[in-house]
Amino acid sequence: MYVPEDPPETCPACGDPYASVSRHDDGFVVNLLDNERYRRVCFHPVDPAVDADAAFDCFHHTHRQTGSSAVE
């Protein structure tokens, strides 16, 4: 996992603002049931022309960014 050098301004999967992005080239687990910071994670495939080794980017959205009433 690493952070892309030139991340987009908004999430390409949903168009919403996001708090952070991470790029992955292997499997991982996402559990947001008890997460106080993030409400949603969007997944977007990485263009092989941009990074041939990576599979997808994860865009992490806070509760506030998703319109949730949960506390951040």
C-alpha positions as CSV (number, residue, x, y, z in Angstrom):
1,M,0.0,0.0,0.0
2,Y,1.2,3.5,-0.8
3,V,-0.2,7.0,-1.6
4,P,-0.4,7.9,-5.3
5,E,1.8,10.9,-6.3
6,D,-0.9,12.8,-8.1
7,P,-4.3,12.0,-6.5
8,P,-7.5,13.4,-8.0
9,E,-9.3,16.3,-6.2
10,T,-12.5,14.3,-5.8
11,C,-13.3,10.5,-5.7
12,P,-13.5,9.2,-9.2
13,A,-15.9,6.4,-8.1
14,C,-18.6,8.7,-6.5
15,G,-17.5,12.3,-7.1
16,D,-17.5,13.2,-3.4
17,P,-14.6,14.8,-1.5
18,Y,-12.4,12.3,0.4
19,A,-10.0,12.4,3.3
20,S,-7.2,10.2,2.0
21,V,-6.4,7.8,-0.7
22,S,-4.2,4.6,-0.8
23,R,-3.1,2.5,-3.7
24,H,-3.0,-1.3,-3.4
25,D,-1.3,-4.1,-5.4
26,D,-2.4,-7.0,-3.1
27,G,-5.3,-8.1,-1.1
28,F,-6.6,-6.3,2.1
29,V,-9.5,-6.2,4.5
30,V,-12.0,-3.3,5.0
31,N,-14.1,-3.1,8.2
32,L,-16.1,0.1,8.7
33,L,-18.6,-1.3,11.2
34,D,-16.9,0.2,14.2
35,N,-14.8,2.9,12.5
36,E,-15.0,6.3,14.2
37,R,-13.1,8.1,11.4
38,Y,-14.3,6.8,8.1
39,R,-17.9,6.0,6.9
40,R,-17.2,4.8,3.4
41,V,-14.3,3.5,1.2
42,C,-14.7,3.7,-2.6
43,F,-12.6,1.5,-4.8
44,H,-11.4,2.6,-8.3
45,P,-9.3,0.6,-10.7
46,V,-5.8,1.9,-11.5
47,D,-5.1,2.5,-15.2
48,P,-2.2,0.1,-16.1
49,A,-0.6,2.9,-18.1
50,V,-0.3,4.9,-14.8
51,D,0.9,2.1,-12.6
52,A,1.2,-1.4,-14.0
53,D,1.8,-3.0,-10.6
54,A,-1.3,-1.6,-8.8
55,A,-4.8,-3.0,-8.9
56,F,-6.9,-0.2,-7.4
57,D,-7.1,3.0,-5.3
58,C,-9.1,3.2,-2.1
59,F,-10.7,6.6,-1.4
60,H,-11.5,7.0,2.3
61,H,-14.6,9.2,3.1
62,T,-15.2,10.6,6.6
63,H,-18.7,10.6,8.2
64,R,-19.0,14.3,7.5
65,Q,-18.1,13.8,3.8
66,T,-20.9,11.3,3.4
67,G,-23.5,13.3,5.2
68,S,-23.7,10.9,8.1
69,S,-24.7,12.2,11.5
70,A,-22.1,10.1,13.2
71,V,-19.3,11.9,15.0
72,E,-15.9,12.1,13.4
